[in-house]
Amino acid sequence: MLATMGLLAVVYAAFVAALVLVGLGPILTAILVGGVAAFQFLTAQHWAMATAKAHELAPQDRPGLHAALARLCMHADVPVPRLAVSSLATANAFAIGGSRGRMTVCVTDRLLDQLTPAEVEAILAHELAHVINRDAFLMTIAGFFAAVAAIVVKFGWRFGHWALRLAVFGASLACFAVSWLLLRALSRQRELTADHTAALITGRPAALASALLKLDRDAAAMPEKDLRALAALQPLFAVARPPKRWGAVVATHPPTSVRVAALERLERELQRP
């Protein structure tokens, strides 16, 4: 993870230097970068909730689910995040928010219907692990330069002399392509870390492994058109089906078989005298 973050830092430093050198200037570059970062931070949670067709659950709604989340938070010694439920036709869950005090954990109705209480608790622990590890904040910070690069690629060619347009477009395209791949590698690492943290919180790695297998089967059975409709949320989900092309390189999640194998090893370690 440190190597990936280091490479991202090098790419982003080169990108900012390129923007300054081709004539955008440090002030305009800072305004552009800062504006995109602020916009992402302020709108990401609202966008995710709206896209997922989710609504927040009051404490009197699904009290058992609230109690399970509160119990996990007590074990992990973290504030209890808001709890939401989504009507999406997929068995999945995600956590979103910029800080521990503003986090929301969201599960779908389909997930609650398909998993046992122990498996639901394991998935809640996985999402809570993302909160504990500040993964949403980390991925937002790691990704905002890529967002800037994408904006410049889309609109930057319209401004300035043709040579400036070409230079800005080339630097932005290179930054976006490299950081896009590195961000996916970072996302895969964070998922494995969240699995490990969740298993330690619950003390039941097997329950999480079983839940991941069920979610994976549900995702595999979804029609392609439904998957495309959920593409923007895939990086947030607990389980995501890898793309057909270059799956291992561009996937946001490790293969479920790899995650289950890691949890099985942890289960054996926890049971060892």
N, C-alpha and C positions, 0 to 999 in steps of 0.2 A: 504494500500500500504506500509506503514511504517512497519507494522508487517511482511508482506511478505519479504520485503527487509532485515529486521532484521534476519529472519529465513535463508534467503540465505547467509547472512554474517556468521552466525553460521556454516552452512553446509560447506561453502568454507574454513573457518578458520580450521575446523576439518580436511578437505581434505588436506590442505597444511601441517598441523601438522602431519597427517598420512604419507604423502610422505616423509617428513623429518625423521620421526621416523623409518620408515622401511628401510632407508639407501640411499635414493636418494640424500640427502644433500640439504642444503638451496640454494647453488649456482645453482645446476642443476635444482632444482625446480623453482627458479626465472627465469632462462633462458627459461625453458619450458613454464611457464605461460606467461611471457612477449612476447615470440615469437608468441604464438598463438594469444594473444591480438592484437599485431601489425599486424599480417597477416589478422585477421578479419577486423580491422579498415581500412586497405589499400585496401582490395579487395571486401568488401561487396557490395559497390555501383556498381562496374563494373560487379560483378557476377549477381546481381539482374537485371540490365538492359539487360544483355545478355540473361538471362533465360527468361525474359519477352518479348524478341524480340522487344525491345523498342528503339526509337531514339529520340534525343532531337529536339524540335521544335524551329525554328528560329522565331524571333519576327514577321516577315511578314507571317508566317504560322499560321493559325487559330487566327487572331488578336482578335476576340471576347473572346476566351479562355484566351489569354494573358491578356487582359484588365480586365477580371473578377478576375484573380489571383492577378494582381497588385492592384486592388481595395480592395480586401480582405487584402492584406499585408499592405496597407495604413491604414486600420481600425485597424489592429492588431499591427501596428508599428514594423514590422519586415522586414528584407531584402527579396526581391522577389527571391524565389528559381528558379532553372532551371525547365522548363516544358518539359515533354516528353509524347509521345503517344506510346501505345503498340498494336500490331496486334493480341494478344491472343484472342481466341474465348470465352471470358467471359466478362461480364459487371462488371468491378471492377477498383480499383485505389489503389495506395500505395505511400508512401514517404520513401526515403532512403537517408542516408548520415550521416557523423560523426559530423557535426557542422552546425550551421545555415547558414554559408556562403557557404557550400558545399552541400546543400540539393537539391534533385530533387523530384518533384511531377510528378507522371506518371499516366495517365488515359488510358483506352483502347478505341479503336474505337467503340467497341460494347456499352460501357457505354455512349459515346457521342450520339450514335444513339437512345438509349432507354430512356434517361432522358430528362426532360424539362430543359431550361436554369437555372431556379431557383434551380432545383434539382442538376444539375451539379455544380452550385456555392456552394451548401450545401456540396457536397462531396469534392470539392476543399478545403472548409473551414475545413472539418474534417481532411484532410491530412495536411493542414497548421497547425492545432492544434497539430498534432504530432510533427511538426517542432518547434512550440512555446514551447511545453512541453519537447522538447529534448528526445522524446521517443526512437528514433532509437539509439541514443547514450546510453541512459539508458539501453535498452535491450541488446545492445552489451556488455556493461560493466557487466551487471548482468549475461549474458550468457557465458562469455568466460571461466570461470572455468568449466562449464558444458562441453564446447568443449574440454578443456584439459582432463577432466575425460573420455570423449568418446575416445579420442586418446589413452590414457593410457590403457583403456579397450581393445582396438583393437590391440595395439602393445606391451603393457607393459609385457605381459606374456612371451615374447620371450627372455627377458634379466634377468640375475642374477640367484641366487639359487632358487630352487623350492619354498622354504618357502617365499622368497622375492616376487616371482611372485604371489603367492597366496595372500599375504598381500596387495600388490599394486592393484591387480585385485579386491579384496574385497572392499577396500577403494574407488577405482575409481567407481566401479559399484554402490555402495551405494550413493556416491555423485551425480553421473549422474541421478539416479532414482529420488532421492528426489528433486534435483534442477530442473529437467525436469518438475515435477509437479508444483513446486513453480513458475517457469518461466511462465507457462501457466496461473496460477492464476494472476500473475502480468500483463501479457498481457491483460487479460480480464478487469482488473481494468483500464489499460491505454486506452482501447477502450471506456469505459464509460466516462472517463475524456475527451477524445478527442471529443466525441459527445457533451458533455456539453459546452466545449470551443467553438466548431464550431457553436453551436446554439446561443451563446452569441455574436459571431462575426457577424453573419448574421442577428440576431434578428428574425429568422424564423425557430424555431425548427420543425414545421410541414413539411417544405420542406425537411429537412434531414430525418425525419421519413418516408416520402413518398419515398425518394430515397433509403433508406435502405431496405424497403419492396420490391422494384423493383429488387434490386441487389440480395436479398435473394431468390426471385422467380427464377431469372436467374440461380443462383448457384444450386438450388434444381432441376432444369431441366437438368443439365449437366450430361452426362453419367459418370459412375464410372471411366472408363479408362482415361477420360479427367481430372477428378479431381485428379487422381493419378499422372498424368503428371505435375500438378500444385502444388503438395503437398509442395514442397520446398518454394513456394511463399505464401502459405496460411497464415502464420503468419503476413505477411506484408499487406495483402489485407484489404480493408475497411469492407468487409463482407466475411466470410468463413463458409462453411457448416461444422457442427460438425461431428466428427467421429461417426459411428454407435455404437461402443462399448465404454462405459464409457464416453459418450459425454460431460456431464456437468463437469467432472473432468479433462479431457485431452484437452478440446476445447481451442483454442487460443482466441476465441471471445465469448462474452456473447450471449445468444439466442437473435435473432432479436426482438422477442416479448418483452423482458426485456428492450432492448434499446429504442424501440418505446414507451413503457409505461413511461420511464424516460423522454423522449422528450415531451410527451403529458403533463406530470406534469409541466415541465418547461414552455411549451406554456401557460398553465393556469396561472402560476405565472406571466409571462410577461404581460399577458392581464389583470391581476387584477388591479383595480384602485389604 
